[in-house]
Amino acid sequence: MNWVDRLGEGLARGVAHNVSRRGLLASVSKILVGSAFIMPVLPISRVAHAQEGGGAAAEPAAGDDPTNCDYWRHCALDGFQCSCCGGTLNSCPAGSEASPISWVGTCHNPHENKNYVVAYHDCCGKTACGRCYCGNQVDERPGYEFFRHNDVDWCMANRSAVYHCTVSLIVGPAT
């Protein structure tokens, strides 16, 4: 046998002699339970799932002002609207890039009488826009539930952590 095989065998035999089956199961259980508490704290990337829901939900209805904080898609928006800063409801202005991580809200579309999951992505890389600020707190959760907390600087995942504005992407209907 070569030295790698001898080392592996020695380690395996050492663990087998010093650890009981119950002890091993207890350790694995602790790791699994511990990870269940850590997972809600980790930021979640929703870039692959964020898409416009299509149909009437994707475009503002006649008479709606998407720059108004009371517009239904902005129910959990906390920041400057990109539609006032050179971008649109769902695209960042030129010179900025969307953060791959986001927070979410469940917003009610009064025209369809349906609820939609909306992902809010910060656009990063330029100084703060300073126009059309919304500080909505609907369905916000405590800071340890990052994915539903809107007071976090979500630009932390980008090359530049400078915040510019926020877009509202409809992920899909809430079920």
C-alpha positions in Angstrom: 0.0 0.0 0.0 1.2 3.5 -0.6 1.3 6.2 2.1 -2.1 7.7 1.2 -3.9 4.4 1.6 -2.1 3.8 4.9 -3.0 7.3 6.1 -6.7 6.9 5.1 -6.9 3.5 6.7 -5.3 4.8 9.9 -7.8 7.7 10.1 -10.8 5.5 9.4 -9.7 3.0 12.1 -9.0 5.8 14.6 -12.5 7.3 14.1 -14.1 3.8 14.3 -12.3 3.1 17.6 -13.0 6.5 19.2 -16.5 7.4 18.1 -19.6 5.4 18.8 -22.5 5.2 16.3 -24.8 7.2 18.6 -22.1 9.8 19.0 -21.7 10.1 15.3 -25.5 10.4 14.8 -25.7 13.0 17.5 -22.9 15.1 15.8 -24.6 14.8 12.4 -27.9 15.8 14.0 -26.4 18.9 15.6 -24.9 20.0 12.3 -28.3 19.5 10.5 -30.3 21.4 13.2 -27.7 24.2 13.3 -27.8 24.6 9.6 -31.6 25.0 9.7 -31.1 28.1 11.9 -28.3 29.5 9.8 -30.1 29.2 6.4 -32.7 32.0 6.9 -29.8 34.4 7.6 -28.0 33.8 4.4 -28.7 36.2 1.4 -30.6 34.6 -1.4 -29.9 35.2 -5.1 -33.1 35.3 -7.1 -31.7 36.6 -10.4 -32.5 33.3 -12.2 -36.1 33.3 -10.9 -36.9 37.0 -11.2 -38.8 37.6 -14.3 -41.8 39.7 -15.3 -45.0 37.8 -14.7 -46.4 38.8 -18.0 -49.9 40.0 -18.8 -51.6 42.9 -17.0 -49.3 42.5 -13.9 -46.2 43.5 -15.9 -47.3 46.9 -17.1 -49.0 49.7 -15.1 -52.7 49.9 -15.7 -54.2 53.1 -17.2 -54.3 55.8 -14.6 -51.5 54.2 -12.4 -48.5 56.3 -11.7 -45.5 53.9 -11.2 -43.4 56.8 -9.7 -45.9 57.1 -6.8 -45.0 55.2 -3.6 -48.6 54.0 -3.4 -48.3 52.1 -6.7 -49.0 48.4 -5.8 -45.6 47.0 -6.9 -43.8 49.3 -4.4 -45.5 47.8 -1.3 -42.1 46.8 0.3 -39.8 49.2 -1.6 -37.4 51.0 0.7 -35.2 53.3 -1.4 -35.2 55.5 -4.6 -37.2 54.3 -7.5 -35.1 53.6 -10.6 -38.0 54.8 -12.8 -37.2 58.3 -11.6 -33.4 57.9 -11.9 -33.0 57.0 -15.6 -34.1 53.4 -15.4 -37.5 51.7 -15.5 -39.6 49.6 -13.0 -37.5 46.6 -13.9 -34.2 47.8 -15.3 -31.3 49.7 -13.8 -30.1 53.0 -15.2 -27.1 53.1 -17.5 -23.8 52.9 -15.5 -25.3 50.9 -12.6 -25.8 47.1 -12.2 -28.4 45.1 -10.4 -27.5 43.3 -7.2 -27.8 39.6 -7.6 -29.4 39.3 -4.2 -32.7 40.9 -3.2 -35.4 41.2 -0.6 -39.0 40.2 -1.4 -42.5 41.4 -0.7 -46.0 40.1 -1.4 -47.9 42.9 -3.0 -51.6 43.1 -3.9 -52.6 44.2 -7.5 -56.0 45.9 -7.0 -56.7 45.7 -10.8 -56.5 41.9 -10.9 -57.4 41.4 -7.2 -54.3 39.0 -7.0 -51.2 38.9 -4.9 -47.7 38.8 -6.5 -44.3 38.1 -5.1 -42.1 41.1 -6.0 -38.3 41.0 -5.7 -36.5 44.3 -5.0 -33.0 44.5 -6.5 -30.8 47.5 -5.6 -28.9 49.0 -8.5 -25.3 49.7 -7.6 -22.2 51.5 -8.8 -23.4 55.1 -8.9 -24.1 57.6 -6.1 -27.6 57.7 -4.6 -30.2 59.0 -7.0 -32.0 61.1 -4.4 -35.4 61.2 -6.2 -38.7 59.4 -5.7 -37.9 57.9 -2.3 -40.3 55.3 -0.9 -40.0 53.9 2.6 -42.7 51.2 2.6 -42.5 48.5 5.2 -45.3 46.1 4.2 -44.5 42.5 5.2 -41.0 43.5 6.4 -39.3 41.0 8.7 -36.5 41.4 11.4 -32.9 41.9 10.3 -32.0 38.3 10.9 -34.4 37.3 8.1 -32.3 39.0 5.4 -34.4 37.9 2.4 -37.5 39.8 3.8 -35.7 42.8 5.3 -35.4 46.0 3.3 -33.0 48.0 5.4 -30.0 46.1 4.3 -27.5 47.4 1.7 -28.0 44.8 -0.9 -25.1 46.1 -3.0 -22.7 44.1 -0.8 -22.6 41.4 -3.5 -21.5 43.7 -6.2 -18.1 45.0 -7.2 -19.1 48.5 -6.1 -21.2 48.6 -2.9 -22.4 52.1 -3.7 -26.3 52.2 -3.7 -28.1 54.1 -6.5 -31.8 53.0 -6.8 -34.1 50.0 -6.6 -36.1 48.1 -9.2 -39.3 46.0 -8.6 -39.3 42.7 -10.4 -42.5 40.6 -10.4 -41.3 37.0 -9.6 -44.8 35.5 -10.0 -48.2 35.0 -8.4 -48.2 34.4 -4.7 -49.6 31.0 -3.8 
